[in-house]
Amino acid sequence: MAKYLITLLLLLAGLAYWMDWLPKGETASKDKTPPTVVATRMDIAPVLPLSGEVAPAFQVDVKPEIGGKIKKIHVIAGQNVRKGEPLVTIDDTDLLNDRASAEAEIAGARLRVEKILGNFSRAKQLFAQKLLSREEYANLEADYQIAENELAKSLFRRQTVDDRLAKTRVVSPADGTILDVPVNEGQVVVGAASVNSGTNLMSFADLSRLLINAHVNQLDAGKLSVGQLMEVHSPDSSDQDYQARIEFIAPLATVKNNIKGFEVRGVIEGNRESMRPGVSVSIIVPIGKAEGVVSLPVTAVFERDRKTVVYVLKGKETECRDVVVGLMDSSHVEIKSGLTEGEEVLMVAPPESAPPKKKKT
């Protein structure tokens, strides 16, 4: 019984279709009115969204100028220091022994100089009285000069030791903050020299001036200029935004994350207590503003035959019209000419439309 009922329903549905009891799909689609929008005046303020990272304007790795064992670390990570304050002291026992040896050499050299000087002074008088031969006088003069040179060498050695002793006390290069201390007391470190990079004692930065580093693709880089303001937002401070001002745009393009663009650097202005180096930030750069201009949604503007056009609704007719566009944000575009306020345009391009017509002036 059920089999016969299903067959009967199928026959009735087919009969209703052929007798136009049900609307056909083609007829229904023709009766639909395409969506339209009216050109209105509004403010358009396009922005360029970027991503970047916070970095201190001045940051250095503090390294010792001489090698040795760390005797004392005077700071911890996060500590603020003033210029000249001690950071690390390197054990100076061996250098103090060298200095004592140099002092002994200086004392001996001075005694030799004094002794030879006395002999040379008497020889000088005798030579003037022609009581001493020129050869003997020349030998005594040479001995005196050699003793003077030995004393100078001893003094220079002591000065060298004193310079190395001064370098066992590593001090802060400027006012700033200690970012990281990767060494421990008792650890043997290597001095930085031309043949090696030396041991990194700590990272130091001046956090009073922070930078925003960003990479802008080559298509958008031309929209930026030095001195332009940037709005910076950090995920760590959701309730506060910061302002930065662009101070540098690289003259040479580079590739980052497979995107060719230009390095852009901005300086954060104002209070920045919750901003920390190394955090990622989102950036908004205003790139213009047009107030009270005729505008349309970007979806109502089309490209046709390398021209920008809109489809203006005139009663039941549609006119394809050339327009000149200006600024554009994420949703609307400025219409500089070709359309007036209040005109109605299609949101979708008609499947078959006449060639674009020039607007009559």
C-alpha positions in Angstrom: 0.0 0.0 0.0 2.8 2.4 0.9 4.5 1.7 -2.5 1.3 2.8 -4.4 1.0 6.0 -2.2 4.6 7.1 -3.0 4.0 6.6 -6.7 0.8 8.7 -6.5 2.6 11.6 -4.8 5.3 11.7 -7.4 2.7 11.8 -10.2 0.9 14.7 -8.6 4.1 16.6 -8.1 5.0 16.3 -11.8 1.5 17.3 -12.9 1.6 20.4 -10.6 4.9 21.5 -12.1 3.7 21.2 -15.7 0.5 23.1 -15.0 2.4 25.9 -13.3 0.9 25.2 -9.9 4.5 25.5 -8.4 6.9 28.3 -9.4 9.8 27.3 -11.7 13.3 28.1 -10.6 14.2 30.1 -13.7 11.1 32.4 -13.4 11.7 33.0 -9.7 15.4 34.0 -10.3 14.3 36.6 -12.9 11.9 38.2 -10.5 14.6 38.8 -7.8 15.6 42.5 -7.4 19.4 42.9 -7.2 20.7 44.6 -4.0 21.5 48.3 -4.2 23.0 51.0 -2.1 22.8 54.8 -2.1 25.9 57.0 -2.3 26.2 58.9 1.0 28.6 61.4 2.6 30.8 60.2 5.4 34.3 60.4 6.8 36.9 57.9 5.6 40.1 57.4 7.6 42.1 54.5 6.2 44.8 52.8 8.4 47.7 50.5 7.7 47.7 47.5 10.2 51.2 46.2 11.1 52.9 44.0 13.6 56.1 44.7 15.4 58.3 44.2 18.4 59.5 46.4 21.2 63.3 46.9 21.6 65.4 49.3 23.7 67.1 52.1 21.8 70.4 51.3 23.5 71.3 47.7 24.4 74.7 46.1 24.8 76.2 42.8 26.0 78.7 43.6 28.8 81.9 41.7 28.4 85.2 41.7 30.4 88.3 43.2 28.9 90.5 40.7 30.7 90.0 37.0 31.6 89.8 35.5 35.1 87.6 34.1 37.8 84.5 36.1 38.8 85.0 37.2 42.4 81.7 39.1 42.9 78.5 39.9 41.0 77.0 43.2 42.3 73.7 43.2 40.4 70.7 41.1 39.5 68.4 41.0 36.5 65.9 43.8 36.5 68.0 46.1 38.7 68.4 49.7 37.6 71.9 51.0 37.8 73.7 54.4 37.3 76.6 55.0 35.0 79.9 53.9 36.7 78.3 51.6 39.2 80.1 48.3 39.7 78.6 45.3 37.9 81.2 42.5 38.3 84.5 42.2 40.0 87.1 39.7 38.6 89.7 38.1 41.0 92.8 40.2 41.0 95.2 38.1 43.1 97.6 37.3 40.2 97.6 40.9 39.1 98.4 42.2 42.6 101.4 39.8 42.7 102.5 41.1 39.3 102.2 44.7 40.6 104.4 43.8 43.7 107.0 42.4 41.4 106.9 45.5 39.2 107.4 47.7 42.3 110.5 45.7 43.3 111.9 46.1 39.8 111.3 49.8 39.9 113.1 50.1 43.3 116.1 48.2 42.0 116.2 50.2 38.7 116.1 53.5 40.7 119.1 52.4 42.8 121.1 51.5 39.7 120.3 54.9 38.2 121.3 56.8 41.3 124.6 54.8 41.5 125.5 55.2 37.9 124.4 58.9 37.9 127.0 59.6 40.7 129.8 58.0 38.7 128.7 59.7 35.5 128.6 63.1 37.2 132.2 62.7 38.5 133.3 61.5 35.1 131.7 64.5 33.5 133.8 66.8 35.7 137.0 64.9 35.0 136.4 64.8 31.3 135.9 68.6 31.3 139.3 68.9 33.0 140.8 66.5 30.4 141.6 64.0 33.2 139.4 61.3 31.7 139.6 59.8 28.2 136.7 60.2 25.8 136.2 56.4 25.6 135.8 56.0 29.4 133.5 59.0 29.5 131.3 57.5 26.6 131.1 54.1 28.4 129.9 55.8 31.6 127.3 57.9 29.7 126.0 54.7 28.0 125.7 52.9 31.3 123.6 55.8 32.6 121.3 55.8 29.6 120.8 52.0 29.9 119.9 52.3 33.6 117.4 55.1 32.7 115.8 52.8 30.1 115.5 49.9 32.5 113.8 52.2 35.0 111.4 53.4 32.3 110.6 49.8 31.4 109.8 48.9 35.0 107.5 51.9 35.3 105.7 51.0 32.1 105.2 47.4 33.3 103.7 48.7 36.5 101.3 51.0 34.5 100.3 48.0 32.4 99.5 46.0 35.5 97.5 48.9 37.0 95.5 49.2 33.8 94.6 45.5 34.0 93.8 45.8 37.6 91.3 48.6 36.8 89.7 46.3 34.2 88.9 43.7 36.9 86.2 46.1 38.0 83.5 46.1 35.3 81.2 49.1 35.6 77.9 50.2 34.1 78.4 52.0 30.7 75.4 54.2 31.2 72.2 54.6 33.2 69.9 51.7 32.5 68.6 48.3 33.5 70.1 44.9 33.8 68.2 42.5 31.5 70.0 39.2 32.1 73.0 37.8 34.0 74.0 34.4 32.5 77.2 33.9 34.7 77.8 32.9 38.3 80.4 33.8 40.9 83.5 31.6 40.7 83.1 31.1 36.9 86.2 31.7 34.8 85.5 34.1 32.0 87.4 35.1 28.8 88.3 38.7 28.0 87.0 40.2 24.8 89.7 40.7 22.2 90.2 40.9 18.5 90.6 37.1 18.2 87.5 36.1 20.2 84.2 37.6 21.3 84.7 37.0 25.0 82.3 35.9 27.7 79.0 37.7 28.0 78.6 38.8 31.6 75.2 40.4 31.3 72.8 42.2 28.9 72.3 45.9 29.7 69.8 48.3 28.2 68.5 51.9 28.6 64.8 51.5 28.9 64.1 55.2 29.0 63.8 55.2 25.2 62.0 52.3 23.5 61.7 51.5 19.8 59.1 49.7 17.7 60.6 47.6 15.0 58.3 46.6 12.1 58.7 45.2 8.6 56.4 46.8 6.0 55.8 45.2 2.6 57.0 47.1 -0.5 53.5 48.0 -1.6 52.6 49.8 1.6 56.0 51.3 2.4 55.3 54.2 0.2 52.4 55.2 2.3 54.7 55.9 5.3 56.9 58.9 6.1 59.4 59.9 8.8 57.5 61.7 11.6 54.2 59.9 11.0 52.4 58.7 14.2 51.8 55.1 15.0 49.2 53.7 17.5 50.8 50.8 19.4 48.9 48.1 21.3 50.5 45.4 23.4 48.6 42.3 24.5 50.2 42.7 27.9 48.4 46.0 28.4 44.9 45.6 26.9 43.6 48.7 28.7 46.3 51.1 27.3 47.6 52.1 23.9 50.8 53.9 23.2 51.8 56.4 20.5 55.0 56.1 18.6 56.5 58.3 15.9 58.3 56.9 12.9 62.0 58.0 13.0 63.5 55.7 10.4 62.5 53.9 7.1 65.2 51.7 5.6 66.4 52.9 2.2 67.1 49.3 1.1 64.5 46.5 0.8 65.0 43.3 2.7 63.2 39.9 2.8 61.6 38.8 6.0 59.3 35.8 6.3 59.5 35.5 2.5 58.0 39.0 2.1 60.1 41.8 0.5 59.7 45.1 2.3 61.4 47.8 4.3 62.4 48.0 8.0 60.5 50.7 9.8 61.5 52.0 13.3 59.4 54.2 15.6 60.1 55.7 19.0 57.4 55.3 21.7 56.3 58.6 23.2 54.9 59.3 26.6 54.4 57.0 29.6 55.4 53.4 28.9 55.6 51.7 32.3 53.8 48.5 31.2 55.7 48.2 27.9 58.6 45.7 28.0 61.4 45.0 25.5 60.9 41.8 23.4 57.1 41.8 23.4 55.1 41.7 20.2 52.7 44.5 19.5 50.0 45.4 16.9 50.4 48.7 15.2 47.9 51.0 13.4 49.2 53.7 11.2 46.7 56.3 10.0 47.5 57.0 6.3 45.0 59.8 5.6 41.5 61.2 6.2 38.7 62.5 4.0 35.8 64.2 5.8 32.2 64.4 4.4 33.0 62.8 1.0 30.7 60.9 -1.3 31.4 57.2 -0.6 30.2 53.7 -1.4 30.9 50.3 0.0 34.0 48.8 -1.6 31.8 45.9 -2.9 29.8 48.3 -5.1 32.9 49.5 -7.1 34.1 47.3 -10.0 37.0 47.0 -12.4 36.1 46.9 -16.1 38.3 47.3 -19.1 41.0 48.7 -16.8 38.6 51.4 -15.6 36.9 51.8 -12.2 33.1 51.8 -12.7 29.9 51.7 -10.8 26.5 50.6 -12.0 24.0 53.4 -11.4 20.3 52.4 -11.3 18.1 54.7 -13.4 14.5 53.5 -12.9 14.5 50.1 -14.6 17.7 50.9 -16.5 21.3 50.4 -15.4 24.1 52.8 -16.4 27.7 51.7 -16.3 29.6 54.9 -15.2 33.3 55.7 -14.9 34.3 57.0 -11.4 37.5 58.3 -9.8 38.2 56.8 -6.4 40.2 58.3 -3.5 40.9 57.0 0.0 39.7 53.6 1.0 39.3 51.9 4.3 38.3 48.4 5.2 34.6 48.9 4.1 34.1 52.1 2.1 35.8 54.0 -0.7 35.8 57.7 -1.5 34.2 58.6 -4.9 36.0 61.8 -6.0 34.1 62.2 -9.3 31.6 60.4 -11.5 28.8 60.0 -8.9 26.7 62.4 -6.8 25.3 62.0 -3.3 21.9 60.2 -3.3 22.4 58.2 -6.5 21.5 54.5 -6.2 24.0 51.9 -7.5 24.0 48.1 -7.8 25.9 46.0 -5.3 26.6 43.4 -7.9 27.6 43.8 -11.5 24.8 42.8 -14.0 25.7 39.7 -16.1 25.3 41.7 -19.3 25.9 45.4 -19.2 26.5 48.1 -21.8 30.0 49.5 -22.3 30.9 52.2 -19.8 29.6 55.6 -20.6 31.4 58.8 -19.9 29.6 61.1 -17.4 28.2 64.2 -19.2 29.5 67.5 -17.9 
